[in-house]
Amino acid sequence: MPALSEYAQRKKIEHFLAPIPKDARILEIGCGSRWVGDYLRASGWQHYIGADLVPPADIVGDIKEWRSLGLESASFDVVIAFEVIEHVDLVREAYDLLKPGGQILLTSPVPHMDWAMKLLEWLGLNQRRTSPHSNLVYFERIPLFEQVSLRRKAALSQWGILRKPMAA
């Protein structure tokens, strides 16, 4: 794994994962290599589901078809989508799947700095993208959710915690 990707994983654990209550119902959209799920399960979280387009996810399929995948509306406390939203607009799906007050945890390149992320990939310092970044979005512009925490990391990456309003 590229050095920057490994460093980012450690920082995501500290910032995003460690504060999640152990009894939370968690859905990860785009679980990929499963590092988030492996960490959560090994660290005592028992209600984690990883979804992705390809195996070895717990649920294999398109999150836009969440009903046909057996997921229930307003059934999750946390939705995790690290390095996914730049590939697909999943805002409505996350909103529908979260309980009122639930949070979506996001990471993505800062849209106007995606060129630099491509350069880091080319240099082998960051993981290669799995598909085009056709949905780059500034987190402060994401609709439906309340902002809890928005951060920029090294001017290249944005990290966001957004909450579904209690009165939906």
KAWO-V582676 format. One record per residue. PHI is phi in whole degrees, 0 to 359 (NA if undefined). BURIAL is b if it has 24 or more other ideal C-beta (glycine too) atoms within 12 Angstrom, else e. D_CENTER is the distance of its C-alpha to the mean C-alpha in whole Angstrom. Layout:
phi=PHI burial=BURIAL d_center=D_CENTER
phi=PHI burial=BURIAL d_center=D_CENTER
This chain:
phi=NA burial=e d_center=19
phi=301 burial=e d_center=19
phi=303 burial=e d_center=20
phi=294 burial=b d_center=18
phi=294 burial=b d_center=15
phi=296 burial=e d_center=16
phi=299 burial=e d_center=17
phi=297 burial=b d_center=13
phi=300 burial=b d_center=12
phi=299 burial=e d_center=15
phi=291 burial=e d_center=14
phi=293 burial=b d_center=10
phi=301 burial=b d_center=12
phi=297 burial=e d_center=15
phi=282 burial=b d_center=13
phi=259 burial=b d_center=10
phi=276 burial=b d_center=11
phi=305 burial=e d_center=15
phi=284 burial=e d_center=15
phi=291 burial=b d_center=14
phi=301 burial=e d_center=17
phi=297 burial=e d_center=18
phi=266 burial=e d_center=19
phi=293 burial=b d_center=16
phi=272 burial=b d_center=15
phi=240 burial=b d_center=11
phi=241 burial=b d_center=9
phi=255 burial=b d_center=6
phi=266 burial=b d_center=6
phi=80 burial=b d_center=7
phi=286 burial=b d_center=8
phi=47 burial=b d_center=11
phi=287 burial=b d_center=13
phi=74 burial=b d_center=12
phi=297 burial=b d_center=12
phi=295 burial=b d_center=10
phi=298 burial=b d_center=12
phi=300 burial=e d_center=15
phi=297 burial=b d_center=15
phi=299 burial=b d_center=14
phi=296 burial=e d_center=17
phi=292 burial=e d_center=19
phi=258 burial=e d_center=19
phi=107 burial=e d_center=20
phi=281 burial=b d_center=17
phi=248 burial=e d_center=18
phi=242 burial=e d_center=16
phi=247 burial=b d_center=13
phi=228 burial=b d_center=13
phi=254 burial=b d_center=11
phi=241 burial=b d_center=11
phi=201 burial=b d_center=12
phi=288 burial=b d_center=14
phi=228 burial=e d_center=16
phi=299 burial=e d_center=18
phi=261 burial=e d_center=17
phi=296 burial=b d_center=14
phi=296 burial=b d_center=16
phi=237 burial=b d_center=16
phi=254 burial=e d_center=16
phi=159 burial=e d_center=16
phi=277 burial=e d_center=15
phi=299 burial=b d_center=12
phi=295 burial=e d_center=15
phi=253 burial=e d_center=18
phi=302 burial=b d_center=16
phi=297 burial=e d_center=19
phi=288 burial=e d_center=21
phi=273 burial=e d_center=19
phi=89 burial=e d_center=20
phi=274 burial=b d_center=17
phi=247 burial=e d_center=19
phi=302 burial=e d_center=18
phi=52 burial=e d_center=17
phi=246 burial=e d_center=17
phi=239 burial=b d_center=14
phi=275 burial=b d_center=14
phi=220 burial=b d_center=10
phi=243 burial=b d_center=7
phi=251 burial=b d_center=4
phi=217 burial=b d_center=1
phi=277 burial=b d_center=3
phi=56 burial=b d_center=6
phi=235 burial=b d_center=6
phi=296 burial=b d_center=7
phi=287 burial=b d_center=10
phi=265 burial=b d_center=11
phi=210 burial=b d_center=11
phi=285 burial=e d_center=12
phi=240 burial=b d_center=10
phi=299 burial=b d_center=11
phi=298 burial=e d_center=14
phi=296 burial=b d_center=13
phi=298 burial=b d_center=10
phi=301 burial=b d_center=13
phi=295 burial=b d_center=15
phi=277 burial=b d_center=14
phi=277 burial=b d_center=13
phi=290 burial=b d_center=17
phi=305 burial=e d_center=18
phi=87 burial=e d_center=17
phi=290 burial=b d_center=14
phi=240 burial=b d_center=11
phi=252 burial=b d_center=7
phi=252 burial=b d_center=5
phi=233 burial=b d_center=4
phi=224 burial=b d_center=6
phi=190 burial=b d_center=8
phi=298 burial=b d_center=12
phi=293 burial=b d_center=15
phi=310 burial=b d_center=16
phi=283 burial=e d_center=20
phi=248 burial=e d_center=19
phi=299 burial=b d_center=17
phi=301 burial=e d_center=21
phi=290 burial=e d_center=21
phi=295 burial=b d_center=18
phi=299 burial=e d_center=20
phi=297 burial=e d_center=22
phi=298 burial=b d_center=21
phi=297 burial=e d_center=20
phi=301 burial=e d_center=23
phi=283 burial=e d_center=24
phi=81 burial=e d_center=23
phi=267 burial=e d_center=21
phi=226 burial=b d_center=17
phi=297 burial=b d_center=16
phi=283 burial=e d_center=17
phi=291 burial=b d_center=15
phi=269 burial=e d_center=15
phi=200 burial=e d_center=16
phi=300 burial=e d_center=17
phi=272 burial=b d_center=15
phi=267 burial=e d_center=16
phi=228 burial=e d_center=14
phi=297 burial=b d_center=14
phi=215 burial=b d_center=14
phi=281 burial=e d_center=14
phi=300 burial=b d_center=12
phi=293 burial=e d_center=16
phi=258 burial=e d_center=16
phi=287 burial=b d_center=14
phi=279 burial=e d_center=16
phi=78 burial=e d_center=17
phi=252 burial=b d_center=15
phi=266 burial=b d_center=16
phi=281 burial=b d_center=15
phi=257 burial=b d_center=15
phi=206 burial=e d_center=14
phi=233 burial=b d_center=14
phi=225 burial=b d_center=14
phi=249 burial=e d_center=15
phi=246 burial=e d_center=16
phi=54 burial=e d_center=19
phi=62 burial=e d_center=19
phi=252 burial=b d_center=17
phi=239 burial=b d_center=13
phi=244 burial=b d_center=11
phi=239 burial=b d_center=9
phi=223 burial=b d_center=9
phi=238 burial=b d_center=10
phi=238 burial=b d_center=11
phi=239 burial=b d_center=13
phi=286 burial=b d_center=15
phi=303 burial=e d_center=19
phi=295 burial=e d_center=21
phi=262 burial=e d_center=23
phi=274 burial=e d_center=22
